[in-house]
Each structure stands twice: as C-alpha cells, then as structure tokens.
Amino acid sequence: MLTINNARKILQRVDDLPLYLHAYAFHLNMRLERVLPNDLLDIAYANKLRGVKIHVLDGERFALENMNDSELSAFGDKARKLKLDVHIETSASDKKSIDQAATIALKTGASSVRFYPRYEGHLQEVMSVIAGDIAYLRDAYQNSGLTFTIEQHEDLTSHELVSLIKESGMESLSLLFDFANMINANERPLDALKTMSPHITQVHIKDALIVQEEGGLGHKACISGQGEMPFQALLTDLICLGDEQPQVMAYGLEEEVDYYAPAFRFEHEGDNPWIPYRQMSETPLPEASVLEARLLKEKEDAVNQIKYVRCVLQQIKKEAEHLLTN
C-alpha cells in the first residue's frame, strides 16, 4: 500500500528519474557491429536519457576495451558534450577485470563501474574468493572517485550479496538490483528487493517469464509489460528508497528479449551448495533467414521499452496524486 510519505517522494522524484540506456538492449546489433559505443550516446541523447551503461566488450572490434587512449578520451568528450553520464560494466570480479574496467572508466570520465563474480566451487569457498576480490577493489580504488556496484547475477542470493557489502568496508560499493536475476537464485523480486533495499543504488529494468525447473527457477527475458515481474511495484518501491534524497541514482533500461538463464540455486540444497561456473550473459543470434528482421526488431524493442517505462512511471505518479488529493 502506498503511504502518504511515499506518495510525496514519488511526486518529487518521478519526473526526473535518472534513466540510462543499457547497451544490452542492443546486444545482437552490437555483436554484429551494427550499433557501436558512440551510437549508444546518440540514442540516449535522442531519447532524453541521463546516460549510458556499456560493457567493456560491447561492439566487438570497436568495443571500449579495444580503444586506445585518444579514442577513449574522444568517447568521454562526446558523452560530456551531450551531457550524458557513463557507467562501465564488466562481467567478472578478478583483479584483471576490475583493473581494466576501472582504467577505462577513468579514461572516459565515467562515474561508475558494475561487476559481478563468476566462480565455480562450493558457496563458502566462492564467497571467500569474492571477498578477496572486493578487498583488492577497496584498497586499489576506494579513493579513485569512482563508485562501484555488484550486480545480483543469478547465482548468489540477496542475503549473500548484502553480507558481502556489509563486510567490504568500502563506502563507494553498493548493490545493483536487476528486476529478474534473483529468480535463478530461487528468490522472488519483491522479497529480494526488501532484503537488498538498504544497499541498492542502481537498477537494471527488464521483464521476464519464470520457468519452473526441477527444484529451482529459470527466467526468460521478454518484452517489458509481457512478463511476470511486478514491474510497477518494483519501480514504486525503488523510487521511494532514501528519505531526504533518492537512494537509487541510475535506472538502466535493459530490454533483453529472448535471453534465457537456468536455475542456479535450488530448494533443499543445504548451506554450502555447489555453484557452477557460467559464461557471460549472451542472447543467441537467430538464423540467417530472420537475422535482419530480428536486428531491426531489437532496436524497436529497446526504444519501446523507454516508452513503456515512462508510461508506467506516469501511472505511478497518477496513483500518488490520487492518494494525496483524496
């Protein structure tokens, strides 16, 4: 139930919500080099977004990781000229990956770096390795001016992620909440949000269908508004985090149509389950006969998500106004 206090927060914040274009919304086009990092800046600017979230690998040969210093500087200059904030993303937490992402962030003038761990082993061993990665991150970059987020990414539960943040001793480290990734850790969106909420500063917005698997849950991402994620409720709760100031500083628009992730955590698994290794997130390319149509549709889906999210935000605003005027 929406409270009077939260309704006031919504009216203060909803029209200026920091929406960011997420490169994964153009994943297939970027895999085939049809959309490149600089193009993302143009798309974000055209759609009046606050910034972009981009992976170091997005764009293949033209990705940030393959740019020289002058090219990285030019990318940052363009972002600043368009008044766009940049967030860098990487899909690991080891020293090499963190150093690469942080270096790119500093050279482009980005403000934040997202990472998530991908280790195989028993849970307690994996948590120990991750804690070591975070200790390195803290010692090397806590005074860099960058903020860092760990994304809940399918294999760790919300409670485990919160414990990593609490034990990190790093003020500039927080959590990135994804609308669907908790499903694979056998959790539900609103429950995970409640657990993680004191530490969430960034968000990935997407929708998904829940896939029942033996003893666990998978998810298949889909067009926003056509899945099973409690879209409006999640956005409402996230907007209201933070008393005097908004706690969530970036909402990434990450349409991921056809992405699938299997169950990683299961019922009755015990307190030290085996965590399998997994590859980076990837949506399979379609067959050649339908490729061009799929690439075009991906672009349309990405823009339509922006429109859909803004429509939901206006509905949230309308309900807040109704509460305060009745």
N, C-alpha and C positions, 0 to 999 in steps of 0.2 A: 504494500500500500504506500502511495506517495504521501509524504508528510508535507506540512506547510513549509518547514525549513528547507526541505529538498526541492520543493516547487520553486522557492525563491532562488536557490542555487541554479536551477535549470534556466530560469529566465535571465539570470545574469551571465550565463556561460554559453548557452546553446547556439546562439547566432555567431559566435566567434570561436567555435570549436576547432582546434588545430588538426585539420585533416591533411594527411600526407598521401601522395601517390606511392604505391608499392610496386616495385619492379616485377614481382612475381605475377601480378595481374597481366603482364605481357611476356610471360615465361617462354611460351613457344616461339613468339616473334623474336625474342632476344636470343634464344638458342640458335635460330637461323639467321641472326644478324639483320633482321628486318627492322627492329627497333633497337637503338643504341643508347648508351647512357645520356648523351646530350639531348636525345629526343625526349627522354623522360622529363627533363627540365621544361621543355617546350609544352608538353602535355599538361604538366602540373600547373604551369603558368596560365595556359589557356582555360583551365578549369578552376582557376582562382583557389588553388590549394596552398597550404602553408609550406610544403616542402616535398622532398622525395626520400624514400627508403630504398637503397640499392645495394645489392650484394657485390662483393669484390669480383665475382665471376660473371656477372650479368653482361651479356654482349659478346661472349666468346673472345675472338681475336681483339675486339675493341673494348674489352672489359677494363675496369679500373686497375685490376692487378697487372695488366699489360701496358698501361700508360707510363710514359716517362714523366719526369718531374714537371716539365713545361706543360705537358698535356693535362696532368692532374691540376696544376695551377690554373690552367685555362678553364677546366671544368668548374672549379671553385669560383673563378671570376664570373663565369656565366650565371651560376646559381645566385651569387650576390647581386649581380646586375638585375636579375629577375626577382630579387628579394625572397629567395627560396632557401629554407634550411635543408641541410643534407644530413642523413643518417646512413652510416655504413654498416653493412651486415656481413657476417661470416658464419660458417656452419661447423665450427669446432671451438674448443676452448684451450688447446695446447699453446705453448709459447710461440711457436712459429706462426700459427694462425692469428693469434692476438697481436703479435708484433706487426704483421702485415696489415691487418685491418686498422690498427691504431695509426700506423705510419701513413696510410692512405687518407685516413680521416684528418690528420694534422696537415697534410699537404694540400688537401682540398678545402680546408676550412670547415669541415663537417663538425657537428656538435656532439654526436653520439655514436656509439658502436654497440651493435647487438651481436651476441654469440649464443651458442648452445652446445653442450657437451655431447659427444658421440663415442662412448666407450662400451666395450664388452666386458662382462665379468659379473660376479655377484654384487648385489646392490651396495653392501658396505664397502667393498673394495672400490667400486666405481665412485661412490661419494667421497672417499678419501682422495682419490686421484683428482676429482673436480675441485675439492677444497685446496689442493696444492696448486692447481691452475689459477684459482682465484687469489691465492696468496701472492703468486707471481704478478698477476694483474694489479693488485693493490700496491705492491712495492714499486712496480715499474711505472704505473700510470695514474696513481691517485692525485698527483699534482699536475697532470697534463692539461687540465681544463676541459677534458672530455668527460661525458657521462657514459656509463656502461649499463647494459641490460642483459640479463639472462632470460631467454625465452623458454616458457614451458613447451617442450617439444616432444611430446608423445610418450616418453619412457619414464620420466620422473613424475611423482605425484606433487600436488600443490604443497603438502606438508614438507616434503623433502626439499623442495625449492626454497621455501620460507626458511628452513633451517640453514641452508647454505648462505642466504642473505644475512641472517642474524649473526652467523659465526664469522662473516667475512671481515668485519672491522673496517669496511670501506663505505664511506658515506655516499660516494658517487656511483654505487652499484645498486640496482633495483631490479624489479621484475617486469618483463613484457608479457602481457596477458593475450593469448590467442583465443579467439572465440571457440575453437573446436579441438585444439590439440590435447586437451585434458581427457577427451573421450578415450584415446588409446591407452591412457594410464588408468582406465576403468573408473573415471570420475565424470561427473556431470557439470555443465558450465556454471550454473549459479552456485553450486556447492564449492567448486574450485575458486570462483571469484571471491566468495566470502572468506575463504582461508587466506588467499593471496592479497586481499584488498589493502592491507596496511603498507604493502611494498610495491604496488603497481604504479608505474609512471608512464608506461607506453602500452599500446594495444595494436593487435592485428585484427582487423574486421573481415570476417568471411562467414559463409553459411555452409552447412554440411548435413548430409544424411548419416544417421547412425547405423552401422552394420553390425548385427549380432553375430559374434563368433563364439566358438566353444570356450566358455569361461571368461570371455572378455569382449571388448568392443573395438571395432574399427570405425573409420569415418571416410566418407567420400564427399569431397567438397563439391558444391553446386552453385548455381546462380543465387545470389543473395535474395532472400524472400521465398525461396522454394525449398529450403531445408528445414531441419528440426532444431536449430539453435534458437534460444529465446532472445531474438535479436533486439527487440525494443527494451526488454527488461535488462539485458546486459548493458546496453548503451545508457539507459537511465541510471543504473547503479554506478557506472563508471564516471559519468558526468558529475555525480554527486560526491565522489571521493574528494576529500580535502575540505576543511572547514572554512578558513579565511580565503584561501586561494585554491584553484583547481589542482588536484594531485596528478592527474593524467595530463601529460604535456604533448602527446602525439598519438594520433589515431591513424594507423596505416590501412589504406584501402587495398586489401589483398584478395581480390577475386581469384579463385583457384579452381575453376570448373574442371571436373574430371580427375583432380588429384585424389589419390587413394593412399591411406595409411592403415596398416593392420593393427590388431591389438598387440600391445607390448606388456601390459600388466593384467593379472588375472585374479579371479576370486580364489580364495583359499591357497594363495601362493606362498604363505609364510613370510617371515620378517627379513629374509635375506635372499630374495629371488634372483635368478639369473637374468641379467639384462643383455639382450643380444646386440651385436654390432649392426648398424644400419648405414646405408648410403645417405648422401644428401637428398633432400626432397627433390622430386622430379616428376613432372607430368609427362606421360608417354606421348610421343609425336603420333599423329594419326597417319593412316595410309596415304600414299602419294595421291590417290584419286580424289581425296577430300581435303588435302592439305591446305590449299589456297583458301577454300571456304572456311576452314577451321581457324586459320590465321586472322582472317577478316572478322570472324565472329568473336575471337578473343579480344580484339580491340574494342568491338562494340560492347561486349560484356563488361570490360573494365570501365568504360565511360558510363554505362548503365548503372553500375554499382554506385558510382559517385552520386548519380541522380537518386537512386533508391535510398541510400543512407541519408541524404539531405531531406528526403521525403519523410523518413522515419523520425528524424530529428525535429521536423516541424510538427509531427504528430505528438511527440513527447512535449514539445513546447505548448501545444494546444491543450493538452491534458493538465499541464501545470497552471496555465492561465485559468482554466475552468475551475480548478481547485481553489485558486486564490480569489476568484470573483463570485464564488457561490457559498 
